[in-house]
Amino acid sequence: MSGAGRHGAQSARQAPEPQDVPGGSGYTASGHTASGYTASGHTASGHTAPGWLRDLADVARQMPVSVHLRPPPAGGRASAVLVLFGDGPAGPDVLLIQRSSGLRTHAGQTAFPGGAIDEGDAGPVAAALREAAEETGLDPAGVEVVGVLPELFVARSGFRVIPVLAWWRRPTPVGPADPAEVAAVERVRIADLADPANRFTVRHPSGLVGPAFRVGGVLVWGFTAGILDRLLALCGWERPWDAERVEELPPSALG
């Protein structure tokens, strides 16, 4: 990922503080209006997605994709990740996992829940919800999907990834459902991700640079950090940070 911390000018709204965001039409993977859409497809009741998240879904589904993230005409394995926002004790947060250190690829890395789209999945939304349930134990029935982002390509792993934007309408306890794949599950505060003290640019051994976060001693970089960086900017939550502060990616983070 490149272009760290330079998207703030694209936001058309005054940036609210994350803890002051109030609790607005969403889209499914098919592009149809999905106000109140849940994992079962039934109308949701209770704490439906806040207006700021619906606005974010409207903007994010049309965001431009940089050249190095555009999927090739053919090839690559279809997959989906769940970008799940919730209302935590200290304001909006997002669900992240840390992959187990024993995995063959992406070992120990922080990521969104998700994985490959299986033949039995009805599409990227169903796949993202299924994978999140398998990895964290969350109840998909308590999740309201508000939209999908453009498909992105991760060249290193060969995955074509569709990020699914969702609201945790009815949170349930979560944790590593399969310790062989997931080492930890965390709800990370948006305020912490937006804190300039937790932001910097990371340089991969290949020479590529991109945005990164360090929250609670956990490093978030690569694809996941790139998505978070863009969403913070699109939502108007990005605060000025020092993109010239560059750190080398530690060998332990390569997985």
NORJOJO-V418012 format. One record per backbone hydrogen bond with DSSP energy under -0.5 kcal/mol. CO is the residue of the C=O (numbers start at 1). NH is the residue of the N-H. Records with the same first field share a line. If there is no record, write none. Layout:
CO=NH  NH
//
This chain:
3=6
7=10
8=11
17=20
18=21  92
26=34
28=31
32=28
34=37
36=44
37=145
38=41
42=38
46=48
50=53  54
51=55
52=56
53=57
54=58
55=59
56=60
57=61
59=62
60=63  150
64=66
66=69  70
67=70
69=153
76=78
77=160
78=117
79=162
80=115
81=83  164
82=84  113
83=85  166
84=95
85=168
86=88  93
88=91
91=88
92=190  191
93=86
94=188
96=186
97=99  111
98=183  184
100=103  108
106=109
109=99
111=97
113=82
115=80
116=118
118=121
123=127
124=128
125=129
126=130
127=131
128=132
129=133
130=134
131=135
132=136  137  138
133=137
135=177  178
136=175
138=140
139=142
140=39  143
142=169  170
143=39  145
144=167
146=27
147=165
152=161
153=155
154=157  158  159
158=77
159=154  161
160=79
161=152  163
162=81
163=149  165
164=83
165=146  147
166=85
167=144  169
168=171
175=177
178=181  182
181=100
184=98
186=96  188
188=94
189=193
190=194
191=195
195=198
196=199
198=214
200=212
201=247
202=204  210
203=249
204=207
208=204
210=202
212=200
213=220
215=218
218=215
219=110
220=213
221=224  225
222=226
223=227
224=228
225=229
226=230
227=231
228=232
229=233
230=234
231=235
232=237  238
233=236
241=243
242=245
244=246
245=201
247=203
250=253
251=254
255=107
//
